[in-house]
Amino acid sequence: MTVSKYLQIKNFLLQQIEQGVLPEFALVPSENELASKFSVSRMTARRALQELAEQGIVVRNQGSRSTVASIKSQSSLLEIRNIADEIADRGHQHKAQCVSLVEMQATPQVANNLGIPETSVVFQSLVIHRENGMPIQVEERFVNPIAAPQYLQQDFNSITTHDYLTEIAPLTEAEHLVEAVLPDALLQTLLAISQHQPCLRVSRRTWAKKQMVSYAVLTHPGNQYRLGGHLTFT
């Protein structure tokens, strides 16, 4: 399927922003410039810029050029990416700290999300992801032992859970739930934030060839994280 022209423009600008070619507050190419570059109408270019503005990635200024919005961490809502890769793409340093890695009996909530009986054993990992030394995500993940029997033997300080799981059970399906939450005492400590700091939480379930692999709860400090989404069709 051919990629729509306005999506080509969006993807081009997103790549320029993610790679730092267009840094924070930089002027974005005008509608006329984009129309000429991609051989499209100004209306098509305007649609691409408007959608980026609605996602908070660029700022549309009346009567003047659009600019790149204030930089916050950005992750695609419709794309599963390794947080280490996201951070590296911004030219920053990623570091993971595995706080715990244990076997446990599934709680009713975990069992329901993994589609297994409540008495089942699951693997649980708790990892803090840091960007340039600052906590940016607390990842609590529950894994189906059938899908990843060697999960507890991995060193998640040196490899991400995402990298490991996609290697042994390539992702074929995913489901997201996004919500705003206030941090409990544990999250306040792990993210080094106050009890009044809003957080963005993404609950994600993943499958590999119809088998449930994991249920992850990813919590980010709201003042340092922003979710956007774009689709690329091939």
Biotite code that builds the C-alpha atoms (Angstrom):
import biotite.structure as struc

atoms = struc.array([
    struc.Atom([0.000, 0.000, 0.000], chain_id="A", res_id=1, res_name="MET", atom_name="CA", element="C"),
    struc.Atom([1.400, 3.408, -0.990], chain_id="A", res_id=2, res_name="THR", atom_name="CA", element="C"),
    struc.Atom([2.083, 5.798, 1.861], chain_id="A", res_id=3, res_name="VAL", atom_name="CA", element="C"),
    struc.Atom([-0.110, 8.909, 1.700], chain_id="A", res_id=4, res_name="SER", atom_name="CA", element="C"),
    struc.Atom([1.781, 12.061, 0.829], chain_id="A", res_id=5, res_name="LYS", atom_name="CA", element="C"),
    struc.Atom([0.849, 13.846, 4.041], chain_id="A", res_id=6, res_name="TYR", atom_name="CA", element="C"),
    struc.Atom([2.081, 10.828, 6.052], chain_id="A", res_id=7, res_name="LEU", atom_name="CA", element="C"),
    struc.Atom([5.372, 10.941, 4.146], chain_id="A", res_id=8, res_name="GLN", atom_name="CA", element="C"),
    struc.Atom([5.746, 14.569, 5.212], chain_id="A", res_id=9, res_name="ILE", atom_name="CA", element="C"),
    struc.Atom([4.834, 13.758, 8.825], chain_id="A", res_id=10, res_name="LYS", atom_name="CA", element="C"),
    struc.Atom([7.284, 10.882, 8.970], chain_id="A", res_id=11, res_name="ASN", atom_name="CA", element="C"),
    struc.Atom([10.023, 13.024, 7.429], chain_id="A", res_id=12, res_name="PHE", atom_name="CA", element="C"),
    struc.Atom([9.520, 15.796, 10.008], chain_id="A", res_id=13, res_name="LEU", atom_name="CA", element="C"),
    struc.Atom([9.296, 13.304, 12.889], chain_id="A", res_id=14, res_name="LEU", atom_name="CA", element="C"),
    struc.Atom([12.598, 11.770, 11.812], chain_id="A", res_id=15, res_name="GLN", atom_name="CA", element="C"),
    struc.Atom([14.218, 15.197, 11.559], chain_id="A", res_id=16, res_name="GLN", atom_name="CA", element="C"),
    struc.Atom([13.036, 16.047, 15.085], chain_id="A", res_id=17, res_name="ILE", atom_name="CA", element="C"),
    struc.Atom([13.990, 12.696, 16.611], chain_id="A", res_id=18, res_name="GLU", atom_name="CA", element="C"),
    struc.Atom([17.490, 12.871, 15.080], chain_id="A", res_id=19, res_name="GLN", atom_name="CA", element="C"),
    struc.Atom([18.034, 16.424, 16.325], chain_id="A", res_id=20, res_name="GLY", atom_name="CA", element="C"),
    struc.Atom([18.219, 17.945, 12.841], chain_id="A", res_id=21, res_name="VAL", atom_name="CA", element="C"),
    struc.Atom([15.292, 20.100, 13.956], chain_id="A", res_id=22, res_name="LEU", atom_name="CA", element="C"),
    struc.Atom([16.013, 20.809, 17.635], chain_id="A", res_id=23, res_name="PRO", atom_name="CA", element="C"),
    struc.Atom([13.719, 22.323, 20.260], chain_id="A", res_id=24, res_name="GLU", atom_name="CA", element="C"),
    struc.Atom([12.119, 25.600, 19.085], chain_id="A", res_id=25, res_name="PHE", atom_name="CA", element="C"),
    struc.Atom([13.678, 25.311, 15.596], chain_id="A", res_id=26, res_name="ALA", atom_name="CA", element="C"),
    struc.Atom([11.737, 26.626, 12.630], chain_id="A", res_id=27, res_name="LEU", atom_name="CA", element="C"),
    struc.Atom([9.920, 23.893, 10.731], chain_id="A", res_id=28, res_name="VAL", atom_name="CA", element="C"),
    struc.Atom([9.878, 24.037, 6.895], chain_id="A", res_id=29, res_name="PRO", atom_name="CA", element="C"),
    struc.Atom([6.957, 26.114, 5.668], chain_id="A", res_id=30, res_name="SER", atom_name="CA", element="C"),
    struc.Atom([3.916, 24.755, 3.879], chain_id="A", res_id=31, res_name="GLU", atom_name="CA", element="C"),
    struc.Atom([5.310, 26.085, 0.595], chain_id="A", res_id=32, res_name="ASN", atom_name="CA", element="C"),
    struc.Atom([8.710, 24.463, 1.185], chain_id="A", res_id=33, res_name="GLU", atom_name="CA", element="C"),
    struc.Atom([7.166, 21.109, 2.068], chain_id="A", res_id=34, res_name="LEU", atom_name="CA", element="C"),
    struc.Atom([4.747, 21.293, -0.867], chain_id="A", res_id=35, res_name="ALA", atom_name="CA", element="C"),
    struc.Atom([7.664, 21.899, -3.234], chain_id="A", res_id=36, res_name="SER", atom_name="CA", element="C"),
    struc.Atom([9.902, 19.228, -1.687], chain_id="A", res_id=37, res_name="LYS", atom_name="CA", element="C"),
    struc.Atom([7.246, 16.501, -1.843], chain_id="A", res_id=38, res_name="PHE", atom_name="CA", element="C"),
    struc.Atom([5.463, 17.742, -5.000], chain_id="A", res_id=39, res_name="SER", atom_name="CA", element="C"),
    struc.Atom([2.122, 18.130, -3.239], chain_id="A", res_id=40, res_name="VAL", atom_name="CA", element="C"),
    struc.Atom([-0.409, 20.891, -2.668], chain_id="A", res_id=41, res_name="SER", atom_name="CA", element="C"),
    struc.Atom([-0.137, 23.322, 0.231], chain_id="A", res_id=42, res_name="ARG", atom_name="CA", element="C"),
    struc.Atom([-3.295, 21.744, 1.661], chain_id="A", res_id=43, res_name="MET", atom_name="CA", element="C"),
    struc.Atom([-1.522, 18.377, 1.928], chain_id="A", res_id=44, res_name="THR", atom_name="CA", element="C"),
    struc.Atom([1.474, 19.971, 3.632], chain_id="A", res_id=45, res_name="ALA", atom_name="CA", element="C"),
    struc.Atom([-0.857, 21.888, 5.945], chain_id="A", res_id=46, res_name="ARG", atom_name="CA", element="C"),
    struc.Atom([-2.585, 18.655, 6.993], chain_id="A", res_id=47, res_name="ARG", atom_name="CA", element="C"),
    struc.Atom([0.753, 17.101, 7.990], chain_id="A", res_id=48, res_name="ALA", atom_name="CA", element="C"),
    struc.Atom([1.748, 20.138, 10.048], chain_id="A", res_id=49, res_name="LEU", atom_name="CA", element="C"),
    struc.Atom([-1.676, 20.384, 11.658], chain_id="A", res_id=50, res_name="GLN", atom_name="CA", element="C"),
    struc.Atom([-1.619, 16.755, 12.807], chain_id="A", res_id=51, res_name="GLU", atom_name="CA", element="C"),
    struc.Atom([1.860, 17.233, 14.267], chain_id="A", res_id=52, res_name="LEU", atom_name="CA", element="C"),
    struc.Atom([0.533, 20.305, 16.081], chain_id="A", res_id=53, res_name="ALA", atom_name="CA", element="C"),
    struc.Atom([-2.442, 18.352, 17.457], chain_id="A", res_id=54, res_name="GLU", atom_name="CA", element="C"),
    struc.Atom([0.015, 15.760, 18.817], chain_id="A", res_id=55, res_name="GLN", atom_name="CA", element="C"),
    struc.Atom([2.023, 18.508, 20.540], chain_id="A", res_id=56, res_name="GLY", atom_name="CA", element="C"),
    struc.Atom([5.132, 17.929, 18.417], chain_id="A", res_id=57, res_name="ILE", atom_name="CA", element="C"),
    struc.Atom([5.154, 21.289, 16.636], chain_id="A", res_id=58, res_name="VAL", atom_name="CA", element="C"),
    struc.Atom([3.631, 24.656, 17.466], chain_id="A", res_id=59, res_name="VAL", atom_name="CA", element="C"),
    struc.Atom([1.594, 26.413, 14.795], chain_id="A", res_id=60, res_name="ARG", atom_name="CA", element="C"),
    struc.Atom([2.090, 30.171, 15.021], chain_id="A", res_id=61, res_name="ASN", atom_name="CA", element="C"),
    struc.Atom([-0.507, 32.443, 13.436], chain_id="A", res_id=62, res_name="GLN", atom_name="CA", element="C"),
    struc.Atom([1.056, 34.418, 10.612], chain_id="A", res_id=63, res_name="GLY", atom_name="CA", element="C"),
    struc.Atom([4.528, 32.911, 11.047], chain_id="A", res_id=64, res_name="SER", atom_name="CA", element="C"),
    struc.Atom([6.470, 29.677, 10.674], chain_id="A", res_id=65, res_name="ARG", atom_name="CA", element="C"),
    struc.Atom([5.767, 26.615, 12.805], chain_id="A", res_id=66, res_name="SER", atom_name="CA", element="C"),
    struc.Atom([8.384, 25.643, 15.387], chain_id="A", res_id=67, res_name="THR", atom_name="CA", element="C"),
    struc.Atom([9.402, 22.427, 17.127], chain_id="A", res_id=68, res_name="VAL", atom_name="CA", element="C"),
    struc.Atom([7.626, 22.174, 20.475], chain_id="A", res_id=69, res_name="ALA", atom_name="CA", element="C"),
    struc.Atom([9.475, 22.109, 23.785], chain_id="A", res_id=70, res_name="SER", atom_name="CA", element="C"),
    struc.Atom([11.376, 18.836, 23.911], chain_id="A", res_id=71, res_name="ILE", atom_name="CA", element="C"),
    struc.Atom([9.877, 16.126, 26.064], chain_id="A", res_id=72, res_name="LYS", atom_name="CA", element="C"),
    struc.Atom([10.424, 12.415, 25.661], chain_id="A", res_id=73, res_name="SER", atom_name="CA", element="C"),
    struc.Atom([8.204, 11.163, 22.858], chain_id="A", res_id=74, res_name="GLN", atom_name="CA", element="C"),
    struc.Atom([7.059, 7.645, 22.192], chain_id="A", res_id=75, res_name="SER", atom_name="CA", element="C"),
    struc.Atom([4.747, 6.431, 19.488], chain_id="A", res_id=76, res_name="SER", atom_name="CA", element="C"),
    struc.Atom([1.441, 5.170, 20.847], chain_id="A", res_id=77, res_name="LEU", atom_name="CA", element="C"),
    struc.Atom([0.998, 2.967, 17.813], chain_id="A", res_id=78, res_name="LEU", atom_name="CA", element="C"),
    struc.Atom([4.501, 1.561, 17.652], chain_id="A", res_id=79, res_name="GLU", atom_name="CA", element="C"),
    struc.Atom([6.358, -0.712, 20.064], chain_id="A", res_id=80, res_name="ILE", atom_name="CA", element="C"),
    struc.Atom([9.898, 0.573, 20.519], chain_id="A", res_id=81, res_name="ARG", atom_name="CA", element="C"),
    struc.Atom([12.701, -0.242, 22.883], chain_id="A", res_id=82, res_name="ASN", atom_name="CA", element="C"),
    struc.Atom([13.057, 2.652, 25.321], chain_id="A", res_id=83, res_name="ILE", atom_name="CA", element="C"),
    struc.Atom([16.851, 2.315, 25.050], chain_id="A", res_id=84, res_name="ALA", atom_name="CA", element="C"),
    struc.Atom([16.572, 2.968, 21.312], chain_id="A", res_id=85, res_name="ASP", atom_name="CA", element="C"),
    struc.Atom([14.264, 5.948, 21.858], chain_id="A", res_id=86, res_name="GLU", atom_name="CA", element="C"),
    struc.Atom([16.769, 7.514, 24.240], chain_id="A", res_id=87, res_name="ILE", atom_name="CA", element="C"),
    struc.Atom([19.718, 6.765, 21.947], chain_id="A", res_id=88, res_name="ALA", atom_name="CA", element="C"),
    struc.Atom([17.869, 8.348, 19.027], chain_id="A", res_id=89, res_name="ASP", atom_name="CA", element="C"),
    struc.Atom([17.719, 11.575, 21.036], chain_id="A", res_id=90, res_name="ARG", atom_name="CA", element="C"),
    struc.Atom([21.490, 11.423, 21.502], chain_id="A", res_id=91, res_name="GLY", atom_name="CA", element="C"),
    struc.Atom([21.139, 10.665, 25.196], chain_id="A", res_id=92, res_name="HIS", atom_name="CA", element="C"),
    struc.Atom([22.434, 7.901, 27.454], chain_id="A", res_id=93, res_name="GLN", atom_name="CA", element="C"),
    struc.Atom([20.203, 5.078, 28.626], chain_id="A", res_id=94, res_name="HIS", atom_name="CA", element="C"),
    struc.Atom([20.824, 3.105, 31.792], chain_id="A", res_id=95, res_name="LYS", atom_name="CA", element="C"),
    struc.Atom([18.632, 0.383, 33.271], chain_id="A", res_id=96, res_name="ALA", atom_name="CA", element="C"),
    struc.Atom([18.503, -0.759, 36.878], chain_id="A", res_id=97, res_name="GLN", atom_name="CA", element="C"),
    struc.Atom([16.756, -4.043, 37.607], chain_id="A", res_id=98, res_name="CYS", atom_name="CA", element="C"),
    struc.Atom([15.222, -3.585, 41.054], chain_id="A", res_id=99, res_name="VAL", atom_name="CA", element="C"),
    struc.Atom([13.694, -7.053, 41.307], chain_id="A", res_id=100, res_name="SER", atom_name="CA", element="C"),
    struc.Atom([13.338, -10.217, 39.237], chain_id="A", res_id=101, res_name="LEU", atom_name="CA", element="C"),
    struc.Atom([11.225, -12.919, 40.880], chain_id="A", res_id=102, res_name="VAL", atom_name="CA", element="C"),
    struc.Atom([8.766, -15.758, 40.467], chain_id="A", res_id=103, res_name="GLU", atom_name="CA", element="C"),
    struc.Atom([5.343, -15.121, 41.978], chain_id="A", res_id=104, res_name="MET", atom_name="CA", element="C"),
    struc.Atom([1.779, -16.369, 42.007], chain_id="A", res_id=105, res_name="GLN", atom_name="CA", element="C"),
    struc.Atom([-0.395, -14.310, 39.698], chain_id="A", res_id=106, res_name="ALA", atom_name="CA", element="C"),
    struc.Atom([-2.779, -11.874, 41.348], chain_id="A", res_id=107, res_name="THR", atom_name="CA", element="C"),
    struc.Atom([-6.333, -11.790, 39.940], chain_id="A", res_id=108, res_name="PRO", atom_name="CA", element="C"),
    struc.Atom([-5.465, -8.643, 37.946], chain_id="A", res_id=109, res_name="GLN", atom_name="CA", element="C"),
    struc.Atom([-2.268, -10.109, 36.494], chain_id="A", res_id=110, res_name="VAL", atom_name="CA", element="C"),
    struc.Atom([-3.928, -13.442, 35.731], chain_id="A", res_id=111, res_name="ALA", atom_name="CA", element="C"),
    struc.Atom([-6.762, -11.679, 33.956], chain_id="A", res_id=112, res_name="ASN", atom_name="CA", element="C"),
    struc.Atom([-4.383, -9.588, 31.853], chain_id="A", res_id=113, res_name="ASN", atom_name="CA", element="C"),
    struc.Atom([-2.263, -12.617, 30.934], chain_id="A", res_id=114, res_name="LEU", atom_name="CA", element="C"),
    struc.Atom([-5.289, -14.816, 30.310], chain_id="A", res_id=115, res_name="GLY", atom_name="CA", element="C"),
    struc.Atom([-4.150, -17.503, 32.761], chain_id="A", res_id=116, res_name="ILE", atom_name="CA", element="C"),
    struc.Atom([-5.630, -19.121, 35.906], chain_id="A", res_id=117, res_name="PRO", atom_name="CA", element="C"),
    struc.Atom([-5.190, -17.153, 39.147], chain_id="A", res_id=118, res_name="GLU", atom_name="CA", element="C"),
    struc.Atom([-3.140, -19.945, 40.687], chain_id="A", res_id=119, res_name="THR", atom_name="CA", element="C"),
    struc.Atom([-0.562, -19.768, 37.896], chain_id="A", res_id=120, res_name="SER", atom_name="CA", element="C"),
    struc.Atom([3.086, -18.868, 38.479], chain_id="A", res_id=121, res_name="VAL", atom_name="CA", element="C"),
    struc.Atom([4.412, -15.848, 36.576], chain_id="A", res_id=122, res_name="VAL", atom_name="CA", element="C"),
    struc.Atom([7.746, -14.059, 36.347], chain_id="A", res_id=123, res_name="PHE", atom_name="CA", element="C"),
    struc.Atom([7.876, -10.447, 37.511], chain_id="A", res_id=124, res_name="GLN", atom_name="CA", element="C"),
    struc.Atom([10.530, -7.819, 36.815], chain_id="A", res_id=125, res_name="SER", atom_name="CA", element="C"),
    struc.Atom([10.793, -4.248, 38.061], chain_id="A", res_id=126, res_name="LEU", atom_name="CA", element="C"),
    struc.Atom([13.178, -2.024, 36.127], chain_id="A", res_id=127, res_name="VAL", atom_name="CA", element="C"),
    struc.Atom([13.996, 1.684, 36.310], chain_id="A", res_id=128, res_name="ILE", atom_name="CA", element="C"),
    struc.Atom([15.015, 3.270, 33.011], chain_id="A", res_id=129, res_name="HIS", atom_name="CA", element="C"),
    struc.Atom([17.107, 6.441, 33.187], chain_id="A", res_id=130, res_name="ARG", atom_name="CA", element="C"),
    struc.Atom([17.861, 9.054, 30.548], chain_id="A", res_id=131, res_name="GLU", atom_name="CA", element="C"),
    struc.Atom([21.099, 10.922, 31.231], chain_id="A", res_id=132, res_name="ASN", atom_name="CA", element="C"),
    struc.Atom([20.857, 9.740, 34.825], chain_id="A", res_id=133, res_name="GLY", atom_name="CA", element="C"),
    struc.Atom([17.260, 10.908, 35.355], chain_id="A", res_id=134, res_name="MET", atom_name="CA", element="C"),
    struc.Atom([14.515, 8.313, 36.017], chain_id="A", res_id=135, res_name="PRO", atom_name="CA", element="C"),
    struc.Atom([12.151, 8.420, 33.056], chain_id="A", res_id=136, res_name="ILE", atom_name="CA", element="C"),
    struc.Atom([10.257, 5.130, 33.304], chain_id="A", res_id=137, res_name="GLN", atom_name="CA", element="C"),
    struc.Atom([9.406, 2.471, 35.869], chain_id="A", res_id=138, res_name="VAL", atom_name="CA", element="C"),
    struc.Atom([8.672, -0.773, 34.045], chain_id="A", res_id=139, res_name="GLU", atom_name="CA", element="C"),
    struc.Atom([6.820, -3.487, 35.935], chain_id="A", res_id=140, res_name="GLU", atom_name="CA", element="C"),
    struc.Atom([6.442, -6.524, 33.724], chain_id="A", res_id=141, res_name="ARG", atom_name="CA", element="C"),
    struc.Atom([4.693, -9.840, 34.263], chain_id="A", res_id=142, res_name="PHE", atom_name="CA", element="C"),
    struc.Atom([5.783, -12.623, 31.922], chain_id="A", res_id=143, res_name="VAL", atom_name="CA", element="C"),
    struc.Atom([4.178, -15.913, 30.970], chain_id="A", res_id=144, res_name="ASN", atom_name="CA", element="C"),
    struc.Atom([6.808, -18.584, 31.860], chain_id="A", res_id=145, res_name="PRO", atom_name="CA", element="C"),
    struc.Atom([5.653, -20.762, 28.962], chain_id="A", res_id=146, res_name="ILE", atom_name="CA", element="C"),
    struc.Atom([6.640, -18.005, 26.516], chain_id="A", res_id=147, res_name="ALA", atom_name="CA", element="C"),
    struc.Atom([9.954, -17.138, 28.219], chain_id="A", res_id=148, res_name="ALA", atom_name="CA", element="C"),
    struc.Atom([11.124, -19.972, 30.475], chain_id="A", res_id=149, res_name="PRO", atom_name="CA", element="C"),
    struc.Atom([14.645, -18.511, 30.950], chain_id="A", res_id=150, res_name="GLN", atom_name="CA", element="C"),
    struc.Atom([13.422, -14.998, 31.852], chain_id="A", res_id=151, res_name="TYR", atom_name="CA", element="C"),
    struc.Atom([14.700, -15.101, 35.442], chain_id="A", res_id=152, res_name="LEU", atom_name="CA", element="C"),
    struc.Atom([18.224, -15.987, 34.297], chain_id="A", res_id=153, res_name="GLN", atom_name="CA", element="C"),
    struc.Atom([18.682, -12.744, 32.309], chain_id="A", res_id=154, res_name="GLN", atom_name="CA", element="C"),
    struc.Atom([20.649, -9.653, 33.318], chain_id="A", res_id=155, res_name="ASP", atom_name="CA", element="C"),
    struc.Atom([18.233, -6.794, 32.757], chain_id="A", res_id=156, res_name="PHE", atom_name="CA", element="C"),
    struc.Atom([20.819, -4.243, 33.827], chain_id="A", res_id=157, res_name="ASN", atom_name="CA", element="C"),
    struc.Atom([22.650, -4.863, 30.547], chain_id="A", res_id=158, res_name="SER", atom_name="CA", element="C"),
    struc.Atom([19.817, -5.917, 28.219], chain_id="A", res_id=159, res_name="ILE", atom_name="CA", element="C"),
    struc.Atom([16.281, -4.570, 28.151], chain_id="A", res_id=160, res_name="THR", atom_name="CA", element="C"),
    struc.Atom([13.310, -6.840, 28.705], chain_id="A", res_id=161, res_name="THR", atom_name="CA", element="C"),
    struc.Atom([12.036, -5.640, 25.328], chain_id="A", res_id=162, res_name="HIS", atom_name="CA", element="C"),
    struc.Atom([15.186, -6.797, 23.513], chain_id="A", res_id=163, res_name="ASP", atom_name="CA", element="C"),
    struc.Atom([15.142, -10.184, 25.206], chain_id="A", res_id=164, res_name="TYR", atom_name="CA", element="C"),
    struc.Atom([11.462, -10.913, 24.678], chain_id="A", res_id=165, res_name="LEU", atom_name="CA", element="C"),
    struc.Atom([11.391, -9.782, 21.047], chain_id="A", res_id=166, res_name="THR", atom_name="CA", element="C"),
    struc.Atom([14.372, -12.037, 20.352], chain_id="A", res_id=167, res_name="GLU", atom_name="CA", element="C"),
    struc.Atom([12.841, -15.211, 21.788], chain_id="A", res_id=168, res_name="ILE", atom_name="CA", element="C"),
    struc.Atom([9.154, -14.442, 21.081], chain_id="A", res_id=169, res_name="ALA", atom_name="CA", element="C"),
    struc.Atom([8.825, -11.906, 18.222], chain_id="A", res_id=170, res_name="PRO", atom_name="CA", element="C"),
    struc.Atom([5.882, -9.569, 18.756], chain_id="A", res_id=171, res_name="LEU", atom_name="CA", element="C"),
    struc.Atom([2.835, -10.191, 16.575], chain_id="A", res_id=172, res_name="THR", atom_name="CA", element="C"),
    struc.Atom([0.132, -8.291, 18.475], chain_id="A", res_id=173, res_name="GLU", atom_name="CA", element="C"),
    struc.Atom([-0.108, -5.621, 21.169], chain_id="A", res_id=174, res_name="ALA", atom_name="CA", element="C"),
    struc.Atom([-2.752, -3.784, 23.159], chain_id="A", res_id=175, res_name="GLU", atom_name="CA", element="C"),
    struc.Atom([-2.407, -0.465, 24.995], chain_id="A", res_id=176, res_name="HIS", atom_name="CA", element="C"),
    struc.Atom([-4.257, 1.325, 27.762], chain_id="A", res_id=177, res_name="LEU", atom_name="CA", element="C"),
    struc.Atom([-3.123, 4.875, 28.585], chain_id="A", res_id=178, res_name="VAL", atom_name="CA", element="C"),
    struc.Atom([-4.113, 6.752, 31.742], chain_id="A", res_id=179, res_name="GLU", atom_name="CA", element="C"),
    struc.Atom([-3.004, 9.568, 34.021], chain_id="A", res_id=180, res_name="ALA", atom_name="CA", element="C"),
    struc.Atom([-2.233, 8.564, 37.617], chain_id="A", res_id=181, res_name="VAL", atom_name="CA", element="C"),
    struc.Atom([-0.756, 9.949, 40.800], chain_id="A", res_id=182, res_name="LEU", atom_name="CA", element="C"),
    struc.Atom([2.282, 8.043, 42.097], chain_id="A", res_id=183, res_name="PRO", atom_name="CA", element="C"),
    struc.Atom([2.126, 5.792, 45.130], chain_id="A", res_id=184, res_name="ASP", atom_name="CA", element="C"),
    struc.Atom([4.964, 5.782, 47.675], chain_id="A", res_id=185, res_name="ALA", atom_name="CA", element="C"),
    struc.Atom([7.053, 3.274, 45.696], chain_id="A", res_id=186, res_name="LEU", atom_name="CA", element="C"),
    struc.Atom([6.791, 5.229, 42.445], chain_id="A", res_id=187, res_name="LEU", atom_name="CA", element="C"),
    struc.Atom([7.648, 8.449, 44.255], chain_id="A", res_id=188, res_name="GLN", atom_name="CA", element="C"),
    struc.Atom([10.876, 6.830, 45.407], chain_id="A", res_id=189, res_name="THR", atom_name="CA", element="C"),
    struc.Atom([11.780, 5.124, 42.133], chain_id="A", res_id=190, res_name="LEU", atom_name="CA", element="C"),
    struc.Atom([11.031, 8.153, 39.953], chain_id="A", res_id=191, res_name="LEU", atom_name="CA", element="C"),
    struc.Atom([12.317, 10.702, 42.513], chain_id="A", res_id=192, res_name="ALA", atom_name="CA", element="C"),
    struc.Atom([9.096, 12.728, 42.331], chain_id="A", res_id=193, res_name="ILE", atom_name="CA", element="C"),
    struc.Atom([6.559, 14.126, 44.786], chain_id="A", res_id=194, res_name="SER", atom_name="CA", element="C"),
    struc.Atom([3.167, 12.641, 45.571], chain_id="A", res_id=195, res_name="GLN", atom_name="CA", element="C"),
    struc.Atom([1.525, 15.489, 43.636], chain_id="A", res_id=196, res_name="HIS", atom_name="CA", element="C"),
    struc.Atom([3.431, 14.888, 40.380], chain_id="A", res_id=197, res_name="GLN", atom_name="CA", element="C"),
    struc.Atom([1.049, 13.468, 37.740], chain_id="A", res_id=198, res_name="PRO", atom_name="CA", element="C"),
    struc.Atom([2.326, 10.424, 35.873], chain_id="A", res_id=199, res_name="CYS", atom_name="CA", element="C"),
    struc.Atom([1.520, 8.910, 32.509], chain_id="A", res_id=200, res_name="LEU", atom_name="CA", element="C"),
    struc.Atom([0.932, 5.174, 32.664], chain_id="A", res_id=201, res_name="ARG", atom_name="CA", element="C"),
    struc.Atom([0.848, 2.804, 29.696], chain_id="A", res_id=202, res_name="VAL", atom_name="CA", element="C"),
    struc.Atom([-0.456, -0.707, 30.343], chain_id="A", res_id=203, res_name="SER", atom_name="CA", element="C"),
    struc.Atom([0.602, -2.996, 27.519], chain_id="A", res_id=204, res_name="ARG", atom_name="CA", element="C"),
    struc.Atom([-0.201, -6.607, 26.688], chain_id="A", res_id=205, res_name="ARG", atom_name="CA", element="C"),
    struc.Atom([1.788, -8.422, 24.005], chain_id="A", res_id=206, res_name="THR", atom_name="CA", element="C"),
    struc.Atom([1.336, -11.636, 22.052], chain_id="A", res_id=207, res_name="TRP", atom_name="CA", element="C"),
    struc.Atom([3.558, -13.823, 19.892], chain_id="A", res_id=208, res_name="ALA", atom_name="CA", element="C"),
    struc.Atom([1.704, -16.082, 17.454], chain_id="A", res_id=209, res_name="LYS", atom_name="CA", element="C"),
    struc.Atom([-1.498, -15.908, 19.517], chain_id="A", res_id=210, res_name="LYS", atom_name="CA", element="C"),
    struc.Atom([0.323, -16.777, 22.758], chain_id="A", res_id=211, res_name="GLN", atom_name="CA", element="C"),
    struc.Atom([0.222, -14.163, 25.506], chain_id="A", res_id=212, res_name="MET", atom_name="CA", element="C"),
    struc.Atom([3.801, -13.174, 26.356], chain_id="A", res_id=213, res_name="VAL", atom_name="CA", element="C"),
    struc.Atom([3.706, -10.330, 28.843], chain_id="A", res_id=214, res_name="SER", atom_name="CA", element="C"),
    struc.Atom([1.693, -7.697, 30.652], chain_id="A", res_id=215, res_name="TYR", atom_name="CA", element="C"),
    struc.Atom([3.692, -4.540, 31.349], chain_id="A", res_id=216, res_name="ALA", atom_name="CA", element="C"),
    struc.Atom([2.870, -1.414, 33.324], chain_id="A", res_id=217, res_name="VAL", atom_name="CA", element="C"),
    struc.Atom([5.074, 1.492, 32.209], chain_id="A", res_id=218, res_name="LEU", atom_name="CA", element="C"),
    struc.Atom([4.901, 4.612, 34.378], chain_id="A", res_id=219, res_name="THR", atom_name="CA", element="C"),
    struc.Atom([6.554, 7.921, 33.451], chain_id="A", res_id=220, res_name="HIS", atom_name="CA", element="C"),
    struc.Atom([6.760, 11.304, 35.219], chain_id="A", res_id=221, res_name="PRO", atom_name="CA", element="C"),
    struc.Atom([4.227, 13.425, 33.363], chain_id="A", res_id=222, res_name="GLY", atom_name="CA", element="C"),
    struc.Atom([6.457, 16.484, 33.115], chain_id="A", res_id=223, res_name="ASN", atom_name="CA", element="C"),
    struc.Atom([9.102, 14.549, 31.203], chain_id="A", res_id=224, res_name="GLN", atom_name="CA", element="C"),
    struc.Atom([7.113, 12.319, 28.913], chain_id="A", res_id=225, res_name="TYR", atom_name="CA", element="C"),
    struc.Atom([4.702, 12.804, 26.043], chain_id="A", res_id=226, res_name="ARG", atom_name="CA", element="C"),
    struc.Atom([2.896, 10.228, 23.920], chain_id="A", res_id=227, res_name="LEU", atom_name="CA", element="C"),
    struc.Atom([2.250, 10.795, 20.254], chain_id="A", res_id=228, res_name="GLY", atom_name="CA", element="C"),
    struc.Atom([1.365, 8.445, 17.478], chain_id="A", res_id=229, res_name="GLY", atom_name="CA", element="C"),
    struc.Atom([1.790, 8.160, 13.752], chain_id="A", res_id=230, res_name="HIS", atom_name="CA", element="C"),
    struc.Atom([1.055, 5.328, 11.357], chain_id="A", res_id=231, res_name="LEU", atom_name="CA", element="C"),
    struc.Atom([3.344, 4.185, 8.586], chain_id="A", res_id=232, res_name="THR", atom_name="CA", element="C"),
    struc.Atom([1.761, 2.007, 5.913], chain_id="A", res_id=233, res_name="PHE", atom_name="CA", element="C"),
    struc.Atom([3.685, -0.247, 3.556], chain_id="A", res_id=234, res_name="THR", atom_name="CA", element="C"),
])
